[in-house]
Amino acid sequence: MDKSNQIWSRFNTDQKQLKIDCVDIISKCYLMIAQKPDAKQITIMASLFFEDLINHYSRFTMEEIKFAMEKGIREGKDASCFINARSWNLWIRDHQKHEHMRRQQNYITDFQKYKQTQKLINVTINKAKQLKND
């Protein structure tokens, strides 16, 4: 596993980009639930999110965090959905528990399935581009 993409590594090498990624994820989450907070609210929530990531979820990659957040919004147990510290901690912990359990049972994890699907989509797109250029 490439540890250079983990949050703790990115925190040590490029905090500015890590903070920008937090803003992007929080903004996308608000869009997914059709809310339009102001810039100040997004900045404050992204700051709280950043702190939680570096203090509690530093071994994850931002791609895994994004996956956990999107899955939490789409498949959450509650009918209502809010972007707040409690929600994202529940979503990330649920993802963490689920992935850990699947690894223990030697099953492919949801995130691994997601990554494989993304690779297959990229291969298909690249083949289509090649055919178009030929």
C-alpha positions as CSV (number, residue, x, y, z in Angstrom):
1,M,0.0,0.0,0.0
2,D,1.3,3.4,-1.0
3,K,1.4,5.4,2.3
4,S,2.2,8.7,0.6
5,N,-1.5,9.2,-0.1
6,Q,-2.6,8.7,3.5
7,I,-3.8,11.7,5.4
8,W,-0.9,11.7,7.9
9,S,1.6,11.8,5.0
10,R,-0.2,14.5,3.2
11,F,-0.5,16.5,6.4
12,N,3.3,16.4,6.7
13,T,4.0,17.3,3.1
14,D,1.1,19.5,1.8
15,Q,-1.3,20.8,4.4
16,K,-2.6,23.5,2.1
17,Q,-3.8,21.0,-0.6
18,L,-5.2,18.7,2.1
19,K,-7.3,21.6,3.4
20,I,-8.5,22.4,-0.1
21,D,-9.5,18.7,-0.5
22,C,-11.5,19.0,2.7
23,V,-13.3,22.0,1.4
24,D,-14.0,20.2,-1.9
25,I,-15.5,17.1,-0.1
26,I,-17.6,19.2,2.3
27,S,-18.9,21.3,-0.6
28,K,-19.7,18.2,-2.6
29,C,-21.6,16.7,0.3
30,Y,-23.7,19.8,0.6
31,L,-24.5,19.6,-3.1
32,M,-25.5,16.0,-2.7
33,I,-28.1,16.8,-0.1
34,A,-29.2,19.9,-2.1
35,Q,-28.1,22.5,0.5
36,K,-26.5,25.9,-0.3
37,P,-24.5,27.1,2.7
38,D,-22.5,30.3,2.5
39,A,-18.7,30.3,2.1
40,K,-18.1,31.0,5.7
41,Q,-20.1,27.9,6.8
42,I,-18.3,25.7,4.3
43,T,-14.9,27.0,5.5
44,I,-15.8,26.4,9.2
45,M,-17.1,22.9,8.5
46,A,-14.1,22.1,6.4
47,S,-11.8,23.2,9.2
48,L,-13.6,20.9,11.6
49,F,-13.5,18.1,9.1
50,F,-9.7,18.6,8.6
51,E,-9.1,18.4,12.3
52,D,-11.1,15.2,12.6
53,L,-9.3,13.7,9.7
54,I,-5.8,14.4,11.0
55,N,-6.7,13.4,14.6
56,H,-8.8,10.3,14.1
57,Y,-8.6,9.1,10.5
58,S,-5.0,9.8,9.4
59,R,-4.4,6.3,8.0
60,F,-7.1,6.7,5.4
61,T,-6.6,8.3,2.0
62,M,-8.8,11.2,0.9
63,E,-10.3,9.0,-1.7
64,E,-11.4,6.5,1.0
65,I,-12.9,9.4,3.0
66,K,-14.7,10.7,0.0
67,F,-16.1,7.2,-0.7
68,A,-17.2,6.9,3.0
69,M,-18.9,10.3,2.9
70,E,-20.8,9.6,-0.3
71,K,-21.8,6.2,0.8
72,G,-23.0,7.7,4.1
73,I,-25.1,10.2,2.4
74,R,-26.6,7.8,-0.1
75,E,-27.0,4.8,2.1
76,G,-27.3,6.2,5.5
77,K,-29.6,4.7,8.1
78,D,-31.6,7.9,8.7
79,A,-34.0,9.4,6.2
80,S,-32.7,12.9,7.0
81,C,-29.1,13.8,6.4
82,F,-27.1,16.7,7.7
83,I,-23.5,17.6,7.1
84,N,-22.0,17.9,10.6
85,A,-19.2,16.4,12.7
86,R,-21.4,13.7,14.2
87,S,-22.6,12.6,10.7
88,W,-19.2,12.4,9.1
89,N,-17.7,10.6,12.1
90,L,-20.5,8.0,11.9
91,W,-20.1,7.5,8.2
92,I,-16.3,7.1,8.4
93,R,-16.5,4.8,11.4
94,D,-19.2,2.7,9.6
95,H,-17.0,2.5,6.6
96,Q,-14.0,1.6,8.8
97,K,-15.8,-1.2,10.6
98,H,-17.3,-2.6,7.4
99,E,-14.0,-2.6,5.6
100,H,-12.1,-4.2,8.6
101,M,-14.7,-6.9,8.9
102,R,-14.5,-7.7,5.2
103,R,-10.7,-7.9,5.3
104,Q,-10.8,-10.2,8.3
105,Q,-13.1,-12.5,6.3
106,N,-10.9,-12.2,3.2
107,Y,-13.6,-10.7,1.2
108,I,-13.1,-7.8,-1.2
109,T,-14.0,-4.5,0.4
110,D,-16.5,-2.1,-1.0
111,F,-13.7,0.4,-1.6
112,Q,-11.7,-2.2,-3.4
113,K,-14.7,-2.9,-5.6
114,Y,-15.1,0.8,-6.2
115,K,-11.4,1.1,-7.2
116,Q,-11.7,-1.9,-9.6
117,T,-14.8,-0.4,-11.2
118,Q,-13.0,2.9,-11.7
119,K,-10.0,1.2,-13.4
120,L,-12.3,-0.7,-15.7
121,I,-14.2,2.5,-16.6
122,N,-10.9,4.2,-17.4
123,V,-9.7,1.3,-19.6
124,T,-13.0,1.5,-21.5
125,I,-12.7,5.2,-22.0
126,N,-9.1,5.0,-23.1
127,K,-10.1,2.3,-25.6
128,A,-12.9,4.4,-26.9
129,K,-10.5,7.4,-27.3
130,Q,-8.0,5.2,-29.2
131,L,-10.7,4.0,-31.6
132,K,-11.9,7.5,-32.2
133,N,-8.3,8.7,-32.9
134,D,-7.6,5.9,-35.3
